[in-house]
Amino acid sequence: MVWWQIYLIIFVLAAIFSLVITPVFEKLARRTGFMDTPMADTHNRHDKATPVLGGVAMFTAWVMTISVCIFAGLSMHAVNMDESVSRHFSGISQVSTRLIFLFAGALIATLTGFVDDYYKLSAKVKFGGQLCAAIIAVWLGGIRITLFIDCEALSWVISILWILTIINALNFLDNMDGLAVGIAAIAMCLLTVVAVIGGQHFIAALGAAGTGCTVGFWFFNHHPASIFMGDSGSHFLGYSLAVLSAGASYYVPEVSSTKLTFLIPLFILAIPLFDAVTVVLIRLYHKKPIYIGDHNHISHRFVKMGMSRKRAVLMVHMLTFVIGLGVLPLMWADIKTSVIVVIQALAFMLIITLLQFSGGYDIGSINNAKKQK
């Protein structure tokens, strides 16, 4: 058994767990009345009451996958494995403590979203839960973003801000069936590939598990969705994406030729970040609180350009895939090639911007939506 087989097994296992568990939580939500009713918030436009326990389902599938993998890893001495694989299994116990704290952060993030789905938390309380999850991941989970700067305090600040940003960016984008989970699946897959190229087995295994969970859930969440992920799902996936992207080392001296590799996660997550910055600027321009829901997201703008909601979601997914895939060569490219790749990615983002804000699109069409608590 070699590494690619292990990653494939983890992915398939997570997808199966997600496929099996999601219908269970869908039925549980219907029985307990944990439903998202049409027009409960003025920015919601679904047609019927829909279960909102998808995030808890994905989190459960993820925990089950990681638990099975740890148990299997500790018992792999009887399995015929490649020597390059077997010598790493003794280190499972060494990362178990770190994994426990990363799990704790994921649990807090998911619970924050879950409680918000049910009770509609205030923005401050919701942010507090996000901050707790981020601090645990950075302080106890060992997640660090250094940007080649030897300053631990700055690394802490950057890492925490990154986790908070990605959680909220994905939460913003959860506005159409299958949109956020599809973006998360694509981004996690690309981040897993980066970790595999860099020989970072711990991050790659977490990425494979996360990708499997999102792919399995997508079958129930794509249009027409039978279950929503809710804030519990957007918080869990946002936290997972932030941890994966910050936990990986993009500059690997044995593989990388330049330090421009640190731009890889920015471009893989370019669409959620682009959307978050855009809607925040629009809301600030109109002197609206940034937590007010509206229809100025990239997916909504595609619909206003004449696309169906299903096609708009597919367009956003393709943009995420193309931009993310296009920057993977930064892992091994020389400086000249790296500069061209970066310029190409930036030009692509500029094209999207020009396309989005042309054709008479009115950035002032912000809705007086209720406060997203």
N, C-alpha and C positions, 0 to 999 in steps of 0.2 A: 504494500500500500504506500502511495506517495501523496504529497501534499494536495495536489489538485483533486485527487479522489476524496480526501478528507473534507475539503471545502465543499465539494459537490454533495457529499452525504449530509453535511450540516445544512446546506441550502434546502435539499429535498425534505429533510426531516422537519425543518421549520415551516416549510410550505404545507406539508401534510398536517402538522399540528394546527396551523392557522385555518386550513380548509375544514378541519373537523370541529374545531372549537368555535369558530365564528357563528355557525348556525345555532349552537347551544346558547350563546350569549344573545343572539337575536330573539330566540324564544323567551329567554329570561327577561329581556327588556320589555317584550310585549306583555308578559304576565305581571310584571311589576309596575307597568305604566311608565317606564323610563324611555319616553318617546320625545322626539322633536316635532312639534306640531307646526303645520303650515302658517307662515307669517307670524310666528311667535316673536320674531324680530323683523323689522320692516325690510331688512336687507336679505332675509331668507325667502326664497321663491320656490320651494319644492311643493308638490301637489298634495301630498298626503302625510299623515303622521308616520314617522320612521324611527325605528329603534336607534338608540345612541350609546351602544356599549361596544362599538367596534374597537376603540382604543384599548379597552380592558382586555378584549379578546386577543389583540396583537401582543400586548404585554404578557399575557398568560402564555401564549405560544412561544414567545421569546424566552421566558423564564424556564419553561419546560425543555426547550431545545438546549439551552446552556447547561441545565442540570444533567440532562442525559449525556451531553458531550463530556462533562467533567467526570461523571461516573465511568463512562466508557474509556476516557483517557487514562484514568487510574487503573484500568483493568486491561490495557492494551499490551501488556507484556506477553500475552499468549498469542498475539496476532503477528503474522509475518509482515513486517514493515521494512521499508527502506531505512538504512542506517541514518540518513540525514533527517528522517522523521523521528525515529525511536529515541534519539538522544535528546530531543526536546521535551518528551513527555514527562521526564523527571522534574521539569520546571513548572508543572501545573500547580503544585502546592505553593510555589513561590509567588504566583500571580493570583492565587485564590483570594487573598486579603484585598488586593486591589480590585478584583472583580466584585467582591461583596459590596464595596463602597460605591462602585459604579452602578451596581444593581440598586443600592439604596437611593442614589440620585435619580435613577429611572423611576423608581417607585414613588418618590416624592413628586416628580414632575407629572406622572400619570395621575396620582391622587389629586393633585392641584387641579388638573383639567377635569377629572371626574366630579369633584365637588362643585366646580364651576358649572358643569353641565346640569347639575341638579339644583344648586342653590343660587346660581348667578352671583359669584363673588364680586366684590368691588375690585377696581383695577389695582389698588394698592395691595390688597391681600393676595391677589393672583400673582402680582409681581414678586411679592415676598416668597411665595412658594417656589417660583422659578429661580429666585436668587438662592434659596436654600439648596436646591438641586445642583445649581452651578457651583456653589462653594464646596459642597461635598465631593463633586467630581474633580475639582481642582485641588483642594486641600488634602483629601484622603484618597481619591482615586488616581492621583498622579497625572492628571491631564494638564499639559503645559504647552503654551505657544510662546516660543522664544524670539522668533524672527531674527535669529542670529545676534540677539542683544543679551549681553551677560548682566541681567538685572532681574533678580527673582521677583521683586515687588511689581515691576512692569509686566512681567510674564503672568503673574496672578491676575492683574487687572485686565490685560488683553484676553486671557483665557476665559474669565468670567463673562466679560462683555460679549465675546464670541458666542458662548453658549446661550446667553439671553437673547442675542440677536437672531440666531437660527431658530430658536423655539418660537419666537414671535413672528418671524418671517413665514414659517410654515403654517402657523396659526392663521395668519392673514390670508394665505392662499387656499385654505380649506373652504372654498366657496362654491364648488361645483362637484358633481358626482365623479369620483375617481381621480380628481385633479391632484390633491396633495399626496395621496398614497402613491400615485404613479410617479410623481416627481421624486418622492423619497426612495422608491424602488430603484429608479434609474441612478440617482446620486449614490445610494449605498452600493450598488453594483460597481460603479466606476471607482469609488473609494476602496472597495475590496480589491479591485484589479491593481490599484496603486500599491496597496499593502502587500499583495502577492509579489509584485515586481520587486519591491524593496525587501522581501524576505521577512516581513513583520507578521508572524503567524498568529499572534494573539489578536491583533486588530483585524486581520483577514478573517479569522474565525468568527469574531463578533459581527463583521460586515456580512458574511455569508448567512449568519443566523437572521440578522435584520432584514436582508434582502428577501429571504425565504418567507418571513412573516408578512412582509408587505405584498409580495406577489400573491400569496394565498388569500389575503384579505381583499385584494383588488377584484377578485372574481365576484365578490358580494357588494362591492362599493362602486363599481363602474356603472354608468347609466343604463337603465334606471336602478339606482341603488336600493338594495333591500335593507341595508344597515349603514348608519353613519359612524365615522370614527369619533366625532365629537371633539371637544377640547382635550379629553384624555388621550385621544389618538394623536392629535397634532402636537401635544406636549411631549408624548413619548417619542414620536418620530423625530421631532425637532431636537430633543435632547440626544437621541441616538446618533443623528447626523452630526451634531456638534461634537460629540465625543469621538466619533470615528474620524472626522476630519481633523480634529485637534490632536488626537492620539497618534496619528500616523506621522512618520518622519519622511518628508518629501525629498530632502537632500540626503541621498545615500552615496557617499564618495565612490563606492565600487561601481555604481550605476550611473549617477548623475554627473554631467559635465559642467553645469552651472548652478547657481543658487536661485535662479528664477523659478525653480520647482515649487517654492513656497506659494506661488500664485495658483497652483493647481486647484486647491479646495475653493478658492474664490470664484474660479470659473465654473467648476462643477456645480456650485450652488449659486451661480450668477443670476438665474431667473428668480428664485425666491428673494435674493438680496435686491435685485433690480426692482421687483414689484414692491417690496417693503419700503424702499427709499422713495419710490414714486408716489405711493399712496400717502406716505407721511408728509411729503412736501406739499401735495395737493391739500391735505387737511390743514396743515399749518398756514398755507396760503389763504385759505378760507376761514382761518382762525377757529378751526374745529379741533376738539381734543383728538389725539392720534388714536384713541381707542374707540372712536365712533365708526361703526360699520358703514360701508357704502358700496357702490358698484363701479369703482374706479380702478379695480385690479386689472392686471393684464388680460385675464380670461374674459372679464366683462367687456374690455375694450375690443377684443376680437369679435365678440357677439355683436357689439354696436357697429362693427365694420361689415356685418352681414353673415357671419358664420353661425351655424347652429351651436348650441352649447357643447354637444358631443365633439364636434369638429374643433371647437376652440380649445377644449381639453387636449385633444390629440396634437394640436399645433404647439401648445405649451410643452407637452411631453417631448415632442420632436426637437424643439429648441433646446431644452435641457440636455437631451442626449447628444445633439450635434456639437454644442459648445463644450460640454464636458469631455466628449471623446476627442475633440480637436486639440485639447491641451495635454492629453496624456503623453505625447512625444516629448514634453518638457522633461520627463523623467530621465531620458538618455540623450537628448539632443545637445549639440554644441551651441555656443553662444549665438552664432549667426542664425541658426535654425530656430532657436528659442525666441529670439527677438521677432522673427517673422510670425511664429505661432502666436505670440502675445498680441502683435499688431492685428493679426487676422481675427482673433477673438474679440478684441476691442472694436474693430470695424463691424463685426457681426452684431455686437450689442448696439452700436450706433444705428445700424440699419433697422433693428427692432424699434429703437426709440423713434426714429423718423417715421416709420410705418405706423406706430401706435398713435402718434400725435399729428397725423396728417389727415386729409380728407374731411376736414371740418369737425374733427372731434373736439368737444367742448370740455375742457378740464374743469369747468365750473359746474358740471352736472353732478354735484355731490348731493346725496340724499340726506334728508333729515332723519337718519336712522336712530334707533334707540341706542343707548350706551351699551357697549359690549362689556359686560361686567365679568 
